[in-house]
Amino acid sequence: MSRRITTIAAAAAAAALIASLAGCASSPAADGGDSAPSGGETVRIGVVGKSDPQWPAFVEAAAAEGIEVELVDFGSYEQPNPALTEGELDLNQFQHIVYLAGYNVASGEDLTPIGSTGIYPLGLYSQKVDDVKDIKKGEKVAVPDDASNQARALLVLQSAGLIELTSGGTIFSDLADIDKDKSKVEVIALEAALIPNSLPDVAAAIINNDFVTQAGLKFEDAIAQDDPSDANALPYVNIFAARAEDKDDETYLKLVEIFQTDEAVQAGLLEASGNTIVPLQTPVADLEESLAKVEKDTEAQG
């Protein structure tokens, strides 16, 4: 699930990640298959945070390779997958595997990863305290209300000693798994896009990377976060997604390569994340295998 996506063993398989904002213009999507789009055709890519520095660099780098890219900006993570499914986009890049699995299972679609970008730690932020230990018993802590990020957020809180999960914590943990008698804080769920503005009303909050700067915070301000180097992190790798019939499209794969290897794009990616992202070039087969497993686990939960 982008500033955007998050020890990891986190987040549930869900559907929505956040909420609201821009829609997308509609125009015919590129044809699928193994061949590149015909000359002069624009590749439309849905993103969250079009102004982030990696994207202007990416468009320029793609143009240097003869590929015209149009970025379609969204303010809500709920929108790019349906837009891709409906052919309003050719690709999107905003989500991790867990989020994509949740969408596919909930919608019956088969969007698929065609390349990785990196993995973002998921952080706990506060405007009231500088250390987790200063959060008082009974105070409120906010987490995202979408399933894929909520479970991951709960694991961060558990690692920080603020809550205890009866299940020990899985990618399917939710508020019902919190052992209230053994937990220090009260956890409330809010729409992820609204959490930054709600930060003054709680002791602390898990804020998705996409919205950290909206709260007037820096990534290094996090008072707790998960570990993106954990072996269980693969489901939280951020990806380029395509319709299944387009997964071998040469132009789309070239765009992934440009994103992963262009120095200006990578510098912009690090800048946008406050140097928190760990860039990755994960084999697509590993991404597909992880997606299939998370989808299977998600269906079993349902």
C-alpha positions as CSV (number, residue, x, y, z in Angstrom):
1,M,0.0,0.0,0.0
2,S,3.4,4.7,-0.7
3,R,4.9,8.6,1.4
4,R,3.5,7.1,1.3
5,I,4.1,2.1,2.5
6,T,5.6,-0.5,6.4
7,T,10.2,-6.4,13.4
8,I,7.5,-6.7,10.5
9,A,4.9,-9.4,10.6
10,A,2.2,-6.9,10.3
11,A,-0.8,-5.7,8.6
12,A,-3.9,-7.4,7.6
13,A,-5.3,-8.3,4.3
14,A,-7.8,-5.7,3.6
15,A,-9.3,-3.4,1.1
16,A,-9.0,0.3,1.7
17,L,-5.8,1.9,3.0
18,I,-6.8,5.5,3.3
19,A,-9.3,7.9,1.9
20,S,-10.4,10.7,-0.4
21,L,-9.2,13.2,-2.9
22,A,-8.4,13.4,-6.5
23,G,-10.1,11.3,-9.0
24,C,-8.6,10.2,-12.3
25,A,-9.2,11.2,-15.8
26,S,-10.4,8.6,-18.1
27,S,-8.7,7.6,-21.4
28,P,-8.1,4.3,-23.1
29,A,-5.4,2.2,-21.3
30,A,-2.5,0.7,-23.2
31,D,-3.0,-2.7,-24.8
32,G,-1.7,-5.6,-22.8
33,G,0.5,-8.4,-24.0
34,D,4.2,-8.8,-24.6
35,S,4.6,-5.9,-27.0
36,A,5.2,-2.3,-25.9
37,P,2.5,0.3,-26.4
38,S,2.3,1.7,-29.9
39,G,4.4,4.8,-30.7
40,G,3.2,8.0,-29.2
41,E,0.9,6.3,-26.6
42,T,1.2,7.6,-23.1
43,V,1.6,5.3,-20.1
44,R,-0.7,6.4,-17.3
45,I,0.5,5.6,-13.8
46,G,-1.5,6.2,-10.7
47,V,0.4,7.5,-7.7
48,V,-0.2,9.1,-4.3
49,G,1.9,12.2,-4.0
50,K,2.7,13.2,-7.6
51,S,4.8,16.1,-6.3
52,D,7.3,13.9,-4.5
53,P,10.7,14.4,-6.0
54,Q,11.1,10.9,-7.5
55,W,8.2,11.4,-9.9
56,P,9.4,14.4,-11.9
57,A,12.8,12.7,-12.2
58,F,11.1,9.5,-13.3
59,V,9.0,11.2,-16.0
60,E,12.2,12.9,-17.3
61,A,14.2,9.6,-17.2
62,A,11.4,7.8,-19.0
63,A,11.2,10.5,-21.7
64,A,14.9,10.1,-22.3
65,E,14.2,6.4,-23.1
66,G,11.4,7.5,-25.5
67,I,8.5,6.6,-23.1
68,E,5.9,9.3,-22.3
69,V,4.5,9.0,-18.8
70,E,1.4,10.7,-17.4
71,L,1.1,10.6,-13.6
72,V,-2.4,10.5,-12.3
73,D,-2.4,11.8,-8.7
74,F,-4.7,10.4,-6.0
75,G,-5.2,11.6,-2.4
76,S,-6.6,8.3,-1.3
77,Y,-5.2,4.8,-1.5
78,E,-8.7,3.5,-2.1
79,Q,-8.8,4.8,-5.7
80,P,-5.8,3.7,-7.8
81,N,-6.6,-0.1,-7.8
82,P,-10.2,0.3,-9.1
83,A,-8.9,2.8,-11.6
84,L,-6.3,0.3,-12.9
85,T,-8.9,-2.4,-13.0
86,E,-11.2,-0.3,-15.1
87,G,-8.5,0.6,-17.6
88,E,-8.2,4.2,-16.5
89,L,-4.6,3.6,-15.7
90,D,-1.9,1.4,-17.2
91,L,0.0,0.9,-13.9
92,N,0.0,2.2,-10.4
93,Q,2.6,2.6,-7.7
94,F,1.5,3.3,-4.2
95,Q,1.0,0.1,-2.3
96,H,2.6,-2.9,-0.7
97,I,1.7,-6.6,-1.4
98,V,-0.6,-7.0,1.6
99,Y,-2.7,-4.1,0.4
100,L,-2.8,-5.4,-3.1
101,A,-3.8,-8.9,-1.8
102,G,-6.6,-7.4,0.2
103,Y,-7.9,-5.6,-2.9
104,N,-7.7,-8.6,-5.1
105,V,-9.5,-10.9,-2.7
106,A,-12.2,-8.3,-1.9
107,S,-12.9,-7.4,-5.5
108,G,-12.2,-10.7,-7.2
109,E,-9.6,-9.1,-9.4
110,D,-6.1,-10.2,-10.4
111,L,-3.8,-7.2,-10.4
112,T,-0.2,-8.3,-10.1
113,P,3.2,-6.9,-9.1
114,I,5.7,-6.3,-11.9
115,G,8.5,-4.8,-9.8
116,S,9.5,-3.5,-6.4
117,T,10.4,0.0,-5.3
118,G,11.3,-0.3,-1.7
119,I,10.0,-0.8,1.8
120,Y,9.1,1.9,4.3
121,P,9.2,1.6,8.1
122,L,5.9,2.5,9.8
123,G,6.3,5.0,12.5
124,L,4.6,6.2,15.7
125,Y,4.5,10.0,16.1
126,S,3.5,12.4,18.9
127,Q,3.2,16.1,19.4
128,K,3.1,15.6,23.2
129,V,5.9,13.3,24.1
130,D,9.4,12.6,22.9
131,D,9.7,9.1,24.2
132,V,7.2,6.1,24.2
133,K,7.8,5.7,27.9
134,D,6.3,9.1,28.6
135,I,2.9,8.1,27.2
136,K,0.7,7.6,30.3
137,K,-1.5,4.7,31.1
138,G,-5.0,5.0,29.6
139,E,-4.1,7.7,27.0
140,K,-5.3,7.3,23.5
141,V,-3.2,6.2,20.5
142,A,-4.6,6.3,17.0
143,V,-4.0,3.7,14.3
144,P,-5.2,3.5,10.7
145,D,-8.7,2.0,10.3
146,D,-7.8,0.0,7.1
147,A,-7.0,-3.6,7.8
148,S,-3.7,-3.9,6.0
149,N,-2.1,-1.0,7.9
150,Q,-4.0,-1.5,11.2
151,A,-2.4,-4.9,11.9
152,R,1.0,-3.6,11.1
153,A,0.4,-0.6,13.3
154,L,-0.7,-2.8,16.2
155,L,2.5,-4.7,16.0
156,V,4.5,-1.5,16.2
157,L,2.5,-0.6,19.4
158,Q,3.1,-4.0,20.8
159,S,6.9,-3.8,20.1
160,A,6.9,-0.5,21.8
161,G,5.3,-2.0,24.9
162,L,2.1,0.0,24.6
163,I,-0.3,-2.9,24.0
164,E,-0.4,-6.7,24.1
165,L,-2.1,-8.7,21.4
166,T,-3.9,-11.9,22.4
167,S,-2.8,-13.6,19.2
168,G,0.8,-12.5,19.6
169,G,0.3,-10.5,16.4
170,T,-0.2,-11.4,12.8
171,I,-1.0,-9.7,9.5
172,F,-4.6,-10.1,10.4
173,S,-4.6,-8.5,13.9
174,D,-7.2,-5.9,14.6
175,L,-8.5,-4.0,17.6
176,A,-10.4,-7.0,18.8
177,D,-7.1,-8.8,19.4
178,I,-5.9,-6.2,21.9
179,D,-5.8,-7.5,25.5
180,K,-7.1,-4.4,27.2
181,D,-6.2,-5.6,30.7
182,K,-2.6,-6.0,29.8
183,S,-2.3,-2.9,27.5
184,K,-1.1,0.5,28.6
185,V,-3.1,2.6,26.2
186,E,-6.5,2.8,24.6
187,V,-6.2,2.3,20.8
188,I,-8.6,4.1,18.5
189,A,-8.9,3.6,14.7
190,L,-9.2,6.6,12.3
191,E,-9.1,7.0,8.6
192,A,-5.4,7.2,7.8
193,A,-5.6,10.4,5.8
194,L,-7.3,12.1,8.8
195,I,-4.8,11.0,11.5
196,P,-2.3,13.8,10.9
197,N,-4.9,16.4,11.8
198,S,-6.0,14.4,14.8
199,L,-2.6,14.1,16.2
200,P,-3.1,17.0,18.8
201,D,-6.1,15.0,20.2
202,V,-4.2,11.8,21.0
203,A,-1.0,10.9,22.9
204,A,0.5,9.5,19.8
205,A,-0.5,8.0,16.4
206,I,0.7,5.6,13.7
207,I,1.0,7.8,10.6
208,N,1.5,6.3,7.2
209,N,4.6,7.7,5.4
210,D,2.4,9.4,2.9
211,F,1.0,11.7,5.5
212,V,3.9,12.4,7.9
213,T,4.8,15.8,6.5
214,Q,1.1,16.8,6.6
215,A,1.4,16.7,10.3
216,G,4.3,19.1,10.3
217,L,6.6,16.2,11.3
218,K,9.8,14.7,9.9
219,F,10.4,11.0,9.5
220,E,13.1,11.1,12.1
221,D,10.6,12.4,14.6
222,A,9.1,8.8,15.0
223,I,9.3,7.7,18.6
224,A,8.9,4.0,17.5
225,Q,8.8,2.1,14.3
226,D,9.1,-1.4,12.8
227,D,12.1,-3.0,11.2
228,P,12.1,-3.1,7.4
229,S,15.0,-5.5,7.3
230,D,13.1,-8.2,9.1
231,A,12.8,-11.5,7.1
232,N,9.0,-11.2,7.3
233,A,9.0,-7.9,5.5
234,L,8.4,-9.1,2.0
235,P,4.6,-8.6,2.1
236,Y,5.2,-4.9,2.9
237,V,7.5,-4.3,-0.1
238,N,6.0,-1.5,-2.2
239,I,5.4,-2.4,-5.9
240,F,4.4,-1.3,-9.3
241,A,1.1,-3.1,-10.1
242,A,-0.5,-4.0,-13.5
243,R,-3.4,-5.9,-14.8
244,A,-2.4,-9.6,-15.1
245,E,-2.6,-9.5,-18.9
246,D,-0.1,-6.7,-19.0
247,K,2.5,-8.2,-16.7
248,D,5.0,-9.0,-19.5
249,D,4.5,-5.7,-21.3
250,E,8.1,-4.6,-22.3
251,T,7.4,-0.9,-21.9
252,Y,6.0,-1.4,-18.4
253,L,8.9,-3.5,-17.4
254,K,11.3,-1.0,-18.8
255,L,9.7,1.7,-16.7
256,V,10.2,-0.4,-13.6
257,E,13.9,-0.8,-14.5
258,I,14.2,3.0,-15.0
259,F,12.7,3.6,-11.5
260,Q,15.0,1.1,-9.9
261,T,18.2,2.1,-11.5
262,D,18.0,5.8,-12.4
263,E,20.2,7.8,-9.9
264,A,18.0,10.9,-9.9
265,V,14.8,8.8,-9.3
266,Q,16.5,6.9,-6.5
267,A,17.7,10.1,-4.9
268,G,14.2,11.6,-5.1
269,L,12.8,8.5,-3.5
270,L,15.2,8.7,-0.6
271,E,14.5,12.5,-0.3
272,A,10.7,11.9,-0.3
273,S,10.9,9.4,2.5
274,G,13.3,11.4,4.6
275,N,15.9,8.7,3.9
276,T,13.7,6.1,5.6
277,I,12.9,3.9,2.6
278,V,15.1,0.8,1.8
279,P,15.2,0.6,-2.0
280,L,14.8,-2.9,-3.4
281,Q,15.0,-4.8,-6.6
282,T,13.1,-7.9,-5.5
283,P,12.7,-10.6,-8.1
284,V,9.2,-10.5,-9.6
285,A,8.7,-14.2,-9.0
286,D,9.2,-13.6,-5.2
287,L,6.7,-10.8,-5.3
288,E,4.2,-13.0,-7.1
289,E,4.8,-15.8,-4.6
290,S,4.3,-13.5,-1.7
291,L,1.1,-12.1,-3.2
292,A,-0.3,-15.6,-3.8
293,K,0.4,-16.6,-0.2
294,V,-1.1,-13.5,1.3
295,E,-4.2,-13.9,-0.9
296,K,-4.6,-17.5,0.2
297,D,-4.2,-16.5,3.9
298,T,-6.7,-13.7,3.4
299,E,-9.3,-16.0,1.8
300,A,-8.8,-18.4,4.7
301,Q,-9.5,-15.6,7.2
302,G,-12.7,-14.7,5.3
